Amino acid sequence: MAGVATIAALTAVLPATAPGLLGAALAFLLASTAVAVLMRRYYPHRRIGGCNVVTLLRAGLVCALLMPLMADRPAGWTVALVAGIGLAMDGLDGFLARRSGLVSAFGARFDMEVDAALALVLALHVIAGTAVGAEVLVLGLIRYVFVLASWVLPWLQGALPVRRWRKAICVIQIAALIVLQTPLLSPGQGIVLARIAALLLVGSFAVDIRWLWRHR
């Protein structure tokens, strides 16, 4: 329930309507239910741990960012602030997992999917609230395109080696989307930033796909 309480509290700073609050809370409840079901099957530890609680709270922040979209008041400083908090918390869950001995493939995947959801929601904010065009959807949809492709090409489901540069590019992706929520850049500069971040992200996926192909 902490996630729902977080969403409700954020109505004090994020533009929200009653339907938007209800939709965000429902999205979080559905997401947390799915996590609970999958955790029972795939999570190898007996304790949930603070690491997964942090990731679940990050999921709550992502759901809260749906409220300004549903209120037709996308982007802006408050969206950037909430997303920035979510990005800052991204390193905390991994730290807590390592410190408490609760590192797991499930936790890593959970963290990755929250990152992907945050990127998608922020990309929708950029399209709805700024002059940056649909090319920014590359930053929000590429993970989901990859997952869909893996259903057709099962070798894409292989385990990838841990690479620090992959996480660094993910941080660049989210950070760029956060900056694009604000009026700090001119429309032209925003488009350039979005395209640079998209090129880095596409390059990262291309390297991973090549590795999976060679080790299929």
CYANA upper distance limits for C-alpha pairs under 8 A (distance plus 0.5 A):
  1 MET  CA      5 ALA  CA      6.75
  2 ALA  CA      6 THR  CA      6.56
  2 ALA  CA     57 LEU  CA      7.89
  3 GLY  CA      7 ILE  CA      6.79
  3 GLY  CA     28 PHE  CA      7.66
  3 GLY  CA     56 LEU  CA      7.61
  3 GLY  CA     57 LEU  CA      5.98
  3 GLY  CA     59 ALA  CA      8.25
  3 GLY  CA     60 GLY  CA      5.35
  3 GLY  CA     61 LEU  CA      8.33
  4 VAL  CA      8 ALA  CA      6.71
  4 VAL  CA     25 ALA  CA      6.17
  4 VAL  CA     28 PHE  CA      7.56
  4 VAL  CA     29 LEU  CA      8.26
  4 VAL  CA     60 GLY  CA      7.44
  5 ALA  CA      9 ALA  CA      6.57
  6 THR  CA     10 LEU  CA      6.69
  6 THR  CA     57 LEU  CA      8.28
  6 THR  CA     60 GLY  CA      7.28
  6 THR  CA     61 LEU  CA      7.91
  7 ILE  CA     11 THR  CA      7.35
  7 ILE  CA     21 LEU  CA      7.99
  7 ILE  CA     24 ALA  CA      7.79
  7 ILE  CA     25 ALA  CA      7.35
  7 ILE  CA     60 GLY  CA      6.86
  7 ILE  CA     61 LEU  CA      7.30
  7 ILE  CA     63 CYS  CA      7.91
  7 ILE  CA     64 ALA  CA      5.59
  8 ALA  CA     21 LEU  CA      7.58
 10 LEU  CA     14 LEU  CA      6.35
 10 LEU  CA     64 ALA  CA      7.53
 11 THR  CA     15 PRO  CA      7.05
 11 THR  CA     16 ALA  CA      6.41
 11 THR  CA     21 LEU  CA      8.25
 13 VAL  CA     78 THR  CA      7.09
 14 LEU  CA     65 LEU  CA      8.29
 14 LEU  CA     67 MET  CA      7.76
 14 LEU  CA     68 PRO  CA      6.86
 14 LEU  CA     78 THR  CA      6.67
 14 LEU  CA     79 VAL  CA      7.52
 15 PRO  CA     67 MET  CA      7.12
 15 PRO  CA     68 PRO  CA      5.43
 15 PRO  CA     71 ALA  CA      6.95
 15 PRO  CA     73 ARG  CA      7.06
 16 ALA  CA     20 GLY  CA      6.31
 16 ALA  CA     21 LEU  CA      6.88
 16 ALA  CA     67 MET  CA      5.61
 16 ALA  CA     68 PRO  CA      6.14
 16 ALA  CA     70 MET  CA      7.94
 16 ALA  CA     71 ALA  CA      6.04
 17 THR  CA     21 LEU  CA      6.63
 17 THR  CA     67 MET  CA      7.66
 17 THR  CA     70 MET  CA      8.04
 17 THR  CA     71 ALA  CA      6.34
 18 ALA  CA     22 LEU  CA      6.68
 19 PRO  CA     23 GLY  CA      6.46
 19 PRO  CA     70 MET  CA      8.28
 20 GLY  CA     24 ALA  CA      6.56
 20 GLY  CA     66 LEU  CA      7.65
 20 GLY  CA     67 MET  CA      5.20
 20 GLY  CA     68 PRO  CA      8.11
 20 GLY  CA     70 MET  CA      5.84
 20 GLY  CA     71 ALA  CA      7.04
 21 LEU  CA     25 ALA  CA      6.59
 21 LEU  CA     64 ALA  CA      8.21
 21 LEU  CA     67 MET  CA      6.58
 22 LEU  CA     26 LEU  CA      6.53
 23 GLY  CA     27 ALA  CA      6.56
 23 GLY  CA     66 LEU  CA      8.41
 23 GLY  CA     67 MET  CA      8.20
 24 ALA  CA     28 PHE  CA      6.77
 24 ALA  CA     63 CYS  CA      5.54
 24 ALA  CA     64 ALA  CA      6.12
 24 ALA  CA     65 LEU  CA      8.41
 24 ALA  CA     66 LEU  CA      6.52
 24 ALA  CA     67 MET  CA      6.83
 25 ALA  CA     29 LEU  CA      6.68
 25 ALA  CA     63 CYS  CA      7.71
 25 ALA  CA     64 ALA  CA      8.26
 26 LEU  CA     30 LEU  CA      6.65
 27 ALA  CA     31 ALA  CA      6.63
 27 ALA  CA     63 CYS  CA      6.85
 28 PHE  CA     32 SER  CA      6.45
 28 PHE  CA     59 ALA  CA      7.63
 28 PHE  CA     60 GLY  CA      6.51
 28 PHE  CA     63 CYS  CA      6.47
 29 LEU  CA     33 THR  CA      6.52
 30 LEU  CA     34 ALA  CA      6.74
 31 ALA  CA     35 VAL  CA      6.72
 32 SER  CA     36 ALA  CA      6.62
 32 SER  CA     56 LEU  CA      7.78
 33 THR  CA     37 VAL  CA      6.77
 34 ALA  CA     38 LEU  CA      6.66
 35 VAL  CA     39 MET  CA      6.31
 35 VAL  CA    110 PHE  CA      8.50
 36 ALA  CA     40 ARG  CA      6.88
 37 VAL  CA     41 ARG  CA      7.37
 38 LEU  CA     42 TYR  CA      6.47
 38 LEU  CA     43 TYR  CA      8.04
 39 MET  CA     43 TYR  CA      5.22
 39 MET  CA    106 PHE  CA      7.93
 42 TYR  CA    106 PHE  CA      6.87
 43 TYR  CA    104 SER  CA      7.63
 43 TYR  CA    105 ALA  CA      8.48
 43 TYR  CA    106 PHE  CA      6.25
 43 TYR  CA    107 GLY  CA      8.19
 44 PRO  CA    104 SER  CA      7.60
 45 HIS  CA    102 LEU  CA      7.20
 47 ARG  CA    102 LEU  CA      8.49
 48 ILE  CA     52 ASN  CA      6.69
 48 ILE  CA     53 VAL  CA      7.90
 49 GLY  CA     53 VAL  CA      7.15
 49 GLY  CA     97 ALA  CA      8.00
 49 GLY  CA    100 SER  CA      8.12
 49 GLY  CA    102 LEU  CA      7.61
 50 GLY  CA     54 VAL  CA      6.59
 50 GLY  CA     93 ASP  CA      7.84
 50 GLY  CA     96 LEU  CA      7.00
 50 GLY  CA     97 ALA  CA      8.10
 51 CYS  CA     55 THR  CA      6.92
 51 CYS  CA     92 LEU  CA      7.82
 51 CYS  CA     93 ASP  CA      4.69
 51 CYS  CA     94 GLY  CA      7.05
 51 CYS  CA     95 PHE  CA      8.15
 51 CYS  CA     96 LEU  CA      5.56
 51 CYS  CA     97 ALA  CA      5.70
 51 CYS  CA    102 LEU  CA      8.39
 52 ASN  CA     56 LEU  CA      6.54
 52 ASN  CA     93 ASP  CA      7.17
 52 ASN  CA    107 GLY  CA      7.30
 53 VAL  CA     57 LEU  CA      6.67
 54 VAL  CA     58 ARG  CA      6.72
 54 VAL  CA     89 MET  CA      7.76
 54 VAL  CA     92 LEU  CA      7.95
 54 VAL  CA     93 ASP  CA      6.20
 55 THR  CA     59 ALA  CA      6.81
 55 THR  CA     90 ASP  CA      8.06
 55 THR  CA     93 ASP  CA      6.67
 55 THR  CA    110 PHE  CA      7.93
 55 THR  CA    111 ASP  CA      6.67
 55 THR  CA    114 VAL  CA      7.94
 56 LEU  CA     60 GLY  CA      6.87
 57 LEU  CA     61 LEU  CA      6.94
 58 ARG  CA     62 VAL  CA      6.90
 58 ARG  CA     86 GLY  CA      5.99
 58 ARG  CA     89 MET  CA      7.69
 58 ARG  CA     90 ASP  CA      8.33
 58 ARG  CA    114 VAL  CA      7.64
 59 ALA  CA     63 CYS  CA      6.80
 59 ALA  CA    114 VAL  CA      6.33
 60 GLY  CA     64 ALA  CA      6.61
 61 LEU  CA     65 LEU  CA      6.86
 61 LEU  CA     82 VAL  CA      7.40
 61 LEU  CA     83 ALA  CA      7.88
 61 LEU  CA     86 GLY  CA      7.11
 62 VAL  CA     66 LEU  CA      7.60
 62 VAL  CA     83 ALA  CA      8.08
 62 VAL  CA     86 GLY  CA      8.31
 62 VAL  CA    114 VAL  CA      8.22
 62 VAL  CA    117 ALA  CA      7.49
 62 VAL  CA    118 LEU  CA      5.97
 62 VAL  CA    121 VAL  CA      7.72
 63 CYS  CA     67 MET  CA      8.16
 65 LEU  CA     69 LEU  CA      7.78
 65 LEU  CA     79 VAL  CA      7.22
 65 LEU  CA     82 VAL  CA      8.23
 65 LEU  CA     83 ALA  CA      8.44
 65 LEU  CA    121 VAL  CA      7.61
 66 LEU  CA     70 MET  CA      6.80
 66 LEU  CA    121 VAL  CA      7.55
 67 MET  CA     71 ALA  CA      6.61
 68 PRO  CA     72 ASP  CA      6.62
 68 PRO  CA     73 ARG  CA      5.55
 68 PRO  CA     74 PRO  CA      5.76
 68 PRO  CA     75 ALA  CA      8.23
 68 PRO  CA     79 VAL  CA      8.48
 69 LEU  CA     73 ARG  CA      6.42
 69 LEU  CA     74 PRO  CA      5.56
 69 LEU  CA    125 HIS  CA      7.23
 69 LEU  CA    128 ALA  CA      8.43
 73 ARG  CA    129 GLY  CA      7.91
 74 PRO  CA     79 VAL  CA      8.27
 74 PRO  CA    125 HIS  CA      5.61
 74 PRO  CA    126 VAL  CA      8.06
 74 PRO  CA    128 ALA  CA      6.65
 74 PRO  CA    129 GLY  CA      5.54
 75 ALA  CA     79 VAL  CA      6.15
 75 ALA  CA     80 ALA  CA      7.75
 75 ALA  CA    122 LEU  CA      8.43
 75 ALA  CA    125 HIS  CA      5.60
 75 ALA  CA    126 VAL  CA      6.73
 75 ALA  CA    128 ALA  CA      8.19
 75 ALA  CA    129 GLY  CA      5.85
 75 ALA  CA    130 THR  CA      7.91
 75 ALA  CA    181 GLN  CA      5.18
 75 ALA  CA    182 THR  CA      7.50
 76 GLY  CA     80 ALA  CA      6.89
 76 GLY  CA    129 GLY  CA      8.45
 76 GLY  CA    181 GLN  CA      5.66
 76 GLY  CA    182 THR  CA      5.68
 76 GLY  CA    183 PRO  CA      8.05
 77 TRP  CA     81 LEU  CA      6.53
 77 TRP  CA    181 GLN  CA      7.22
 77 TRP  CA    182 THR  CA      6.13
 78 THR  CA     82 VAL  CA      6.73
 79 VAL  CA     83 ALA  CA      6.58
 79 VAL  CA    178 ILE  CA      8.47
 79 VAL  CA    181 GLN  CA      7.42
 80 ALA  CA     84 GLY  CA      6.37
 80 ALA  CA    178 ILE  CA      5.61
 80 ALA  CA    179 VAL  CA      7.55
 80 ALA  CA    181 GLN  CA      6.24
 80 ALA  CA    182 THR  CA      7.37
 81 LEU  CA     85 ILE  CA      6.82
 82 VAL  CA     86 GLY  CA      6.90
 83 ALA  CA     87 LEU  CA      6.71
 83 ALA  CA    118 LEU  CA      8.21
 83 ALA  CA    178 ILE  CA      7.08
 84 GLY  CA     88 ALA  CA      6.62
 84 GLY  CA    175 ALA  CA      8.27
 84 GLY  CA    178 ILE  CA      7.35
 85 ILE  CA     89 MET  CA      6.71
 86 GLY  CA     90 ASP  CA      6.89
 87 LEU  CA     91 GLY  CA      8.30
 87 LEU  CA    171 VAL  CA      8.16
 87 LEU  CA    174 ILE  CA      7.80
 87 LEU  CA    175 ALA  CA      8.31
 88 ALA  CA     92 LEU  CA      8.03
 89 MET  CA     93 ASP  CA      7.36
 90 ASP  CA     94 GLY  CA      7.95
 90 ASP  CA    111 ASP  CA      8.22
 91 GLY  CA     95 PHE  CA      6.84
 92 LEU  CA     96 LEU  CA      6.64
 93 ASP  CA     97 ALA  CA      6.63
 94 GLY  CA     98 ARG  CA      6.78
 94 GLY  CA    103 VAL  CA      8.19
 94 GLY  CA    108 ALA  CA      8.49
 95 PHE  CA     99 ARG  CA      6.60
 96 LEU  CA    100 SER  CA      6.48
 97 ALA  CA    101 GLY  CA      6.38
 97 ALA  CA    102 LEU  CA      5.20
 97 ALA  CA    103 VAL  CA      5.46
 98 ARG  CA    102 LEU  CA      6.79
 98 ARG  CA    103 VAL  CA      6.20
103 VAL  CA    107 GLY  CA      7.23
103 VAL  CA    108 ALA  CA      8.29
104 SER  CA    108 ALA  CA      6.89
105 ALA  CA    109 ARG  CA      6.63
106 PHE  CA    110 PHE  CA      6.51
107 GLY  CA    111 ASP  CA      6.63
108 ALA  CA    112 MET  CA      6.70
109 ARG  CA    113 GLU  CA      6.67
110 PHE  CA    114 VAL  CA      6.86
111 ASP  CA    115 ASP  CA      6.81
112 MET  CA    116 ALA  CA      6.73
113 GLU  CA    117 ALA  CA      6.62
114 VAL  CA    118 LEU  CA      6.59
115 ASP  CA    119 ALA  CA      6.71
115 ASP  CA    174 ILE  CA      8.50
116 ALA  CA    120 LEU  CA      6.77
116 ALA  CA    140 GLY  CA      7.44
116 ALA  CA    141 LEU  CA      8.50
116 ALA  CA    143 ARG  CA      6.92
116 ALA  CA    144 TYR  CA      8.46
117 ALA  CA    121 VAL  CA      6.70
117 ALA  CA    140 GLY  CA      8.22
118 LEU  CA    122 LEU  CA      6.58
118 LEU  CA    174 ILE  CA      8.27
119 ALA  CA    123 ALA  CA      6.53
119 ALA  CA    139 LEU  CA      7.00
119 ALA  CA    140 GLY  CA      5.29
119 ALA  CA    173 GLN  CA      8.07
119 ALA  CA    174 ILE  CA      6.54
119 ALA  CA    177 LEU  CA      7.71
120 LEU  CA    124 LEU  CA      6.80
120 LEU  CA    137 LEU  CA      7.93
120 LEU  CA    139 LEU  CA      7.68
120 LEU  CA    140 GLY  CA      4.25
120 LEU  CA    141 LEU  CA      6.69
121 VAL  CA    125 HIS  CA      6.88
121 VAL  CA    140 GLY  CA      7.75
122 LEU  CA    126 VAL  CA      6.78
122 LEU  CA    140 GLY  CA      7.95
122 LEU  CA    177 LEU  CA      6.61
122 LEU  CA    178 ILE  CA      7.71
122 LEU  CA    181 GLN  CA      8.33
123 ALA  CA    127 ILE  CA      6.82
123 ALA  CA    136 VAL  CA      6.55
123 ALA  CA    137 LEU  CA      6.33
123 ALA  CA    139 LEU  CA      7.27
123 ALA  CA    140 GLY  CA      5.91
123 ALA  CA    177 LEU  CA      7.12
124 LEU  CA    128 ALA  CA      6.59
124 LEU  CA    137 LEU  CA      8.00
124 LEU  CA    140 GLY  CA      8.35
125 HIS  CA    129 GLY  CA      6.22
125 HIS  CA    130 THR  CA      8.32
125 HIS  CA    181 GLN  CA      7.71
126 VAL  CA    130 THR  CA      5.79
126 VAL  CA    131 ALA  CA      8.31
126 VAL  CA    132 VAL  CA      7.12
126 VAL  CA    136 VAL  CA      8.02
126 VAL  CA    177 LEU  CA      7.98
126 VAL  CA    180 LEU  CA      6.97
126 VAL  CA    181 GLN  CA      6.60
127 ILE  CA    131 ALA  CA      7.70
127 ILE  CA    132 VAL  CA      6.70
127 ILE  CA    133 GLY  CA      6.59
127 ILE  CA    134 ALA  CA      6.86
127 ILE  CA    136 VAL  CA      7.84
129 GLY  CA    181 GLN  CA      8.28
130 THR  CA    180 LEU  CA      8.32
130 THR  CA    181 GLN  CA      7.99
130 THR  CA    187 PRO  CA      8.20
131 ALA  CA    187 PRO  CA      6.17
132 VAL  CA    136 VAL  CA      7.56
132 VAL  CA    187 PRO  CA      6.98
132 VAL  CA    190 GLY  CA      6.89
132 VAL  CA    191 ILE  CA      5.92
132 VAL  CA    194 ALA  CA      8.36
133 GLY  CA    191 ILE  CA      7.96
135 GLU  CA    194 ALA  CA      8.12
135 GLU  CA    195 ARG  CA      7.87
136 VAL  CA    140 GLY  CA      7.57
136 VAL  CA    194 ALA  CA      6.37
136 VAL  CA    195 ARG  CA      7.89
136 VAL  CA    198 ALA  CA      7.86
137 LEU  CA    141 LEU  CA      6.24
137 LEU  CA    142 ILE  CA      8.43
138 VAL  CA    142 ILE  CA      6.00
138 VAL  CA    198 ALA  CA      6.62
139 LEU  CA    173 GLN  CA      7.17
139 LEU  CA    194 ALA  CA      8.45
139 LEU  CA    197 ALA  CA      8.01
139 LEU  CA    198 ALA  CA      6.25
139 LEU  CA    201 LEU  CA      7.81
141 LEU  CA    145 VAL  CA      6.71
142 ILE  CA    146 PHE  CA      6.68
142 ILE  CA    202 VAL  CA      8.31
143 ARG  CA    147 VAL  CA      6.84
144 TYR  CA    148 LEU  CA      6.68
145 VAL  CA    149 ALA  CA      6.62
146 PHE  CA    150 SER  CA      6.72
147 VAL  CA    151 TRP  CA      7.25
148 LEU  CA    152 VAL  CA      7.60
149 ALA  CA    153 LEU  CA      6.50
149 ALA  CA    156 LEU  CA      8.06
150 SER  CA    154 PRO  CA      5.65
150 SER  CA    155 TRP  CA      7.51
150 SER  CA    156 LEU  CA      5.41
150 SER  CA    157 GLN  CA      6.31
153 LEU  CA    157 GLN  CA      8.49
154 PRO  CA    158 GLY  CA      8.28
155 TRP  CA    212 LEU  CA      7.20
155 TRP  CA    213 TRP  CA      7.55
155 TRP  CA    216 ARG  CA      6.02
156 LEU  CA    209 ILE  CA      7.43
156 LEU  CA    212 LEU  CA      6.62
156 LEU  CA    213 TRP  CA      8.06
158 GLY  CA    212 LEU  CA      6.96
158 GLY  CA    216 ARG  CA      7.88
160 LEU  CA    208 ASP  CA      7.79
160 LEU  CA    211 TRP  CA      8.45
160 LEU  CA    212 LEU  CA      7.80
163 ARG  CA    167 LYS  CA      7.59
164 ARG  CA    168 ALA  CA      6.73
165 TRP  CA    169 ILE  CA      6.62
166 ARG  CA    170 CYS  CA      6.86
166 ARG  CA    204 SER  CA      7.07
167 LYS  CA    171 VAL  CA      6.80
168 ALA  CA    172 ILE  CA      6.80
169 ILE  CA    173 GLN  CA      6.55
169 ILE  CA    200 LEU  CA      7.34
169 ILE  CA    201 LEU  CA      6.96
169 ILE  CA    204 SER  CA      8.00
170 CYS  CA    174 ILE  CA      6.84
170 CYS  CA    201 LEU  CA      8.00
171 VAL  CA    175 ALA  CA      6.40
172 ILE  CA    176 ALA  CA      6.39
172 ILE  CA    197 ALA  CA      7.31
173 GLN  CA    177 LEU  CA      6.88
173 GLN  CA    197 ALA  CA      6.23
173 GLN  CA    198 ALA  CA      8.04
173 GLN  CA    201 LEU  CA      7.62
174 ILE  CA    178 ILE  CA      6.69
175 ALA  CA    179 VAL  CA      6.76
176 ALA  CA    180 LEU  CA      6.70
176 ALA  CA    193 LEU  CA      7.33
176 ALA  CA    194 ALA  CA      7.35
176 ALA  CA    197 ALA  CA      7.29
177 LEU  CA    181 GLN  CA      7.14
177 LEU  CA    194 ALA  CA      8.07
178 ILE  CA    182 THR  CA      7.89
179 VAL  CA    184 LEU  CA      7.78
180 LEU  CA    184 LEU  CA      8.39
180 LEU  CA    185 LEU  CA      7.94
180 LEU  CA    190 GLY  CA      6.70
180 LEU  CA    194 ALA  CA      8.46
185 LEU  CA    189 GLN  CA      6.09
185 LEU  CA    190 GLY  CA      6.18
186 SER  CA    190 GLY  CA      6.57
187 PRO  CA    191 ILE  CA      6.78
188 GLY  CA    192 VAL  CA      6.87
189 GLN  CA    193 LEU  CA      6.66
190 GLY  CA    194 ALA  CA      6.62
191 ILE  CA    195 ARG  CA      6.67
192 VAL  CA    196 ILE  CA      6.66
193 LEU  CA    197 ALA  CA      6.67
194 ALA  CA    198 ALA  CA      6.54
195 ARG  CA    199 LEU  CA      6.58
196 ILE  CA    200 LEU  CA      6.82
197 ALA  CA    201 LEU  CA      6.67
198 ALA  CA    202 VAL  CA      6.52
199 LEU  CA    203 GLY  CA      6.50
200 LEU  CA    204 SER  CA      6.69
201 LEU  CA    205 PHE  CA      6.85
202 VAL  CA    206 ALA  CA      6.57
203 GLY  CA    207 VAL  CA      6.75
204 SER  CA    208 ASP  CA      6.91
205 PHE  CA    209 ILE  CA      6.52
206 ALA  CA    210 ARG  CA      6.60
207 VAL  CA    211 TRP  CA      6.76
208 ASP  CA    212 LEU  CA      6.68
209 ILE  CA    213 TRP  CA      6.57
210 ARG  CA    214 ARG  CA      6.76
211 TRP  CA    215 HIS  CA      6.76
212 LEU  CA    216 ARG  CA      6.22
